[in-house]
Amino acid sequence: MEDPTITQMRTPGSPARPGTDAPPYRRFLRAGGGATYEGARHPLRRLAVAVLTVALTGTACVAQDGKAPQTPSKPSAVAPDVTRPPTPGLAAYYSQKPAWTDCKDGFQCAKIDVPLDYAKPEGERIQISTIRLPASGDRAGSILINPGGPGGSGIAYGRAARSVLTAGVRARYDVVGFDPRGVGESSPVRCLSTSRLDAYLSLDSTPDSQAEITALEEGSRRFASGCQGQSARLLPHVGTENAARDVDILRAALGDPGLTYLGKSYGTFLGAVYAQLFPDRVRALVLDGAVDPSLSPVELNQTQAEGFEVAMRAFLEDCFTDETCPFQSRDVDSALAELTALLDRTDQEPLRNSSGDGRAVTESWAALGVITPLYDKRSWPALREALTAAFKGDGSTLLLLADLLLDRRRDGTYSNQTEVNMAINCIDNHFPRTVAAYATAAERAAIASPRFGASVMWSSLPCAFWPTDATPPPDRLTAKGAPPILVVGTERDPATPYEWSEALAGELSSGVLLGFDGDGHTAYLTGSGCVDKIVDAYLLELKVPEDGKRCPRIA
């Protein structure tokens, strides 16, 4: 969540700050943050992996006409020349070899060079930070992984490799995580000081007066101006298309003739753009929790907000079965009204914060705290606990949950996730350029999603004042000529609605859809043995499931 609003999927600041989870959570545990959360079985500990895959999503405005029917067939052969560059000027980048060094716990780290501007490969270079866990058995190659965001730390995700992929895949493939350009350890975008970022995220995300709209506008202008002041040279070049070109250089540096890849949430968009640019260099792509490239950013915002409403309803149905459920009603609509009333009260008077850091738990922070555990059904007990305290006036646990998603550390500092999330979204998409357009869109979104719609929509407001013109990826992502690409969708995914996976699978010429009748964000390694088995067979044996296959709900 970037601007005063919550956090949003792939837009710069929306109710679900997708893309980072583990780093802040692990730091919280190491810092001792609160005895009640130290237990290994506590739901907040489990939330770490869930938030790690939380990544907001990506978009690209595309029409969906003209896809020819295609029956998935055996993957075609990939280009045999591992280091063949797309243009002669990139030859030096494609021929480099990573200098791997030990970086603890069995991992190795290295940096690779990429051009800041692909139109000027002889110009300034930047470095992409990578981490790998070597294959434990008979090595077949590398698998690149991306947790989403945009802005999620691929280095942190790589550190979680043993939880991200099954032992069978890890036996055959080196697991390689990387921070995309502008993220974390790869020439990070920076915009605001800690105190300014705290202030920005505390702005009223559901403005109901001209004064509050003006405050949002001023805060959004400061955000955009801060990015220009601190990161002007990077801003034009952090878009997804450039990140996909970096991925191909990394693939060549690893010595793989074709890319094997697992991308979640926004990582599906990165993978689809890669396939569009380099269809003959695809070996196997798993795109889990997909983004719909046919929607405009405003449409994505509203659809995502509606997804959170669906997930909230599913949470409430489950909550009613537990004696600790804090809602007075046992009817979903009535309980939603109780939640709305709680957020409305918080809009007028912040909840208590016993953490001692001085922040007021405003509606923006509280709403983000509500959204965070929706990403993983196993973390719903944490939401019950947080809401129990909130109904009593204490917002400390909601604030903790929001911090996990925003990657706000125990010392009060942030990773650059929020800043680069905004930067990538504003470059990748043509957002509205007037405050009035956001106000109108927020009104419509609030009708479709009363709890989250307005805040999700307003969260993109800094893009109205962005100092760099948008340079979206290709209008159509068909990846014509690529072998079968596996798109996985969860039917009640709160952040990337199932219809987005259907749309991406339909857009890709060789897209194959795998559905999961489940809850939470993404499907692979979130509890469904059916999904895990199919994904592993695809990654290891290039075995393609029937298009439209559906894995059953977990009992």
CORHURA-V219440 format. One record per residue. RES is the residue in one small letter. BURIAL is + if it has 24 or more other C-alpha atoms within 12 Angstrom, else -. Layout:
# CORHURA-V219440
RES_BURIAL / RES_BURIAL
This chain:
# CORHURA-V219440
m_+ / e_+ / d_+ / p_+ / t_+ / i_+ / t_+ / q_+ / m_+ / r_+ / t_+ / p_+ / g_+ / s_+ / p_+ / a_+ / r_+ / p_+ / g_+ / t_+ / d_+ / a_+ / p_+ / p_+ / y_+ / r_+ / r_+ / f_+ / l_+ / r_- / a_- / g_- / g_+ / g_- / a_- / t_- / y_+ / e_- / g_- / a_- / r_- / h_- / p_+ / l_+ / r_+ / r_+ / l_+ / a_+ / v_+ / a_+ / v_+ / l_+ / t_+ / v_+ / a_+ / l_+ / t_+ / g_+ / t_+ / a_+ / c_+ / v_+ / a_- / q_+ / d_- / g_- / k_- / a_- / p_- / q_- / t_- / p_+ / s_- / k_- / p_+ / s_- / a_- / v_- / a_- / p_- / d_- / v_+ / t_+ / r_+ / p_+ / p_+ / t_- / p_- / g_- / l_+ / a_- / a_+ / y_+ / y_+ / s_+ / q_+ / k_- / p_+ / a_- / w_- / t_- / d_- / c_- / k_- / d_- / g_- / f_+ / q_+ / c_+ / a_+ / k_+ / i_+ / d_+ / v_+ / p_+ / l_+ / d_+ / y_+ / a_- / k_- / p_+ / e_- / g_- / e_- / r_+ / i_+ / q_+ / i_+ / s_+ / t_+ / i_+ / r_+ / l_+ / p_+ / a_+ / s_- / g_- / d_- / r_- / a_+ / g_+ / s_+ / i_+ / l_+ / i_+ / n_+ / p_+ / g_+ / g_+ / p_+ / g_+ / g_+ / s_+ / g_+ / i_+ / a_+ / y_+ / g_+ / r_+ / a_+ / a_+ / r_+ / s_+ / v_+ / l_+ / t_+ / a_- / g_+ / v_+ / r_+ / a_+ / r_+ / y_+ / d_+ / v_+ / v_+ / g_+ / f_+ / d_+ / p_+ / r_+ / g_+ / v_+ / g_+ / e_+ / s_+ / s_+ / p_+ / v_+ / r_+ / c_+ / l_+ / s_- / t_- / s_- / r_+ / l_+ / d_+ / a_+ / y_+ / l_+ / s_+ / l_+ / d_+ / s_+ / t_+ / p_+ / d_- / s_- / q_- / a_- / e_- / i_+ / t_- / a_+ / l_+ / e_+ / e_+ / g_+ / s_+ / r_+ / r_+ / f_+ / a_+ / s_+ / g_+ / c_+ / q_+ / g_- / q_- / s_+ / a_- / r_- / l_+ / l_+ / p_+ / h_+ / v_+ / g_+ / t_+ / e_+ / n_+ / a_+ / a_+ / r_+ / d_+ / v_+ / d_+ / i_+ / l_+ / r_+ / a_+ / a_+ / l_+ / g_+ / d_+ / p_+ / g_+ / l_+ / t_+ / y_+ / l_+ / g_+ / k_+ / s_+ / y_+ / g_+ / t_+ / f_+ / l_+ / g_+ / a_+ / v_+ / y_+ / a_+ / q_+ / l_+ / f_+ / p_+ / d_+ / r_+ / v_+ / r_+ / a_+ / l_+ / v_+ / l_+ / d_+ / g_+ / a_+ / v_+ / d_+ / p_+ / s_+ / l_+ / s_+ / p_+ / v_+ / e_+ / l_+ / n_+ / q_+ / t_+ / q_+ / a_+ / e_+ / g_+ / f_+ / e_+ / v_+ / a_+ / m_+ / r_+ / a_+ / f_+ / l_+ / e_+ / d_+ / c_+ / f_- / t_- / d_- / e_- / t_- / c_+ / p_+ / f_+ / q_- / s_- / r_- / d_- / v_+ / d_- / s_- / a_+ / l_+ / a_- / e_+ / l_+ / t_+ / a_- / l_+ / l_+ / d_+ / r_- / t_+ / d_+ / q_- / e_- / p_+ / l_+ / r_+ / n_+ / s_- / s_- / g_- / d_- / g_- / r_+ / a_+ / v_+ / t_+ / e_+ / s_+ / w_+ / a_+ / a_+ / l_+ / g_+ / v_+ / i_+ / t_+ / p_+ / l_+ / y_+ / d_+ / k_+ / r_+ / s_+ / w_+ / p_+ / a_+ / l_+ / r_+ / e_+ / a_+ / l_+ / t_+ / a_+ / a_+ / f_+ / k_- / g_+ / d_+ / g_+ / s_+ / t_+ / l_+ / l_+ / l_+ / l_+ / a_+ / d_+ / l_+ / l_+ / l_+ / d_+ / r_+ / r_+ / r_+ / d_- / g_+ / t_- / y_+ / s_+ / n_+ / q_+ / t_+ / e_+ / v_+ / n_+ / m_+ / a_+ / i_+ / n_+ / c_+ / i_+ / d_+ / n_+ / h_+ / f_+ / p_+ / r_+ / t_- / v_+ / a_- / a_- / y_+ / a_+ / t_- / a_+ / a_+ / e_+ / r_+ / a_+ / a_+ / i_- / a_+ / s_+ / p_+ / r_+ / f_+ / g_+ / a_+ / s_+ / v_+ / m_+ / w_+ / s_+ / s_+ / l_+ / p_+ / c_+ / a_+ / f_+ / w_+ / p_+ / t_+ / d_- / a_+ / t_+ / p_+ / p_+ / p_+ / d_+ / r_+ / l_+ / t_+ / a_+ / k_+ / g_+ / a_+ / p_+ / p_+ / i_+ / l_+ / v_+ / v_+ / g_+ / t_+ / e_+ / r_+ / d_+ / p_+ / a_+ / t_+ / p_+ / y_+ / e_+ / w_+ / s_+ / e_+ / a_+ / l_+ / a_+ / g_+ / e_+ / l_+ / s_+ / s_+ / g_+ / v_+ / l_+ / l_+ / g_+ / f_+ / d_+ / g_+ / d_+ / g_+ / h_+ / t_+ / a_+ / y_+ / l_+ / t_+ / g_+ / s_+ / g_- / c_+ / v_+ / d_+ / k_+ / i_+ / v_+ / d_+ / a_- / y_+ / l_+ / l_+ / e_- / l_+ / k_+ / v_+ / p_+ / e_- / d_+ / g_- / k_- / r_+ / c_+ / p_- / r_- / i_- / a_-
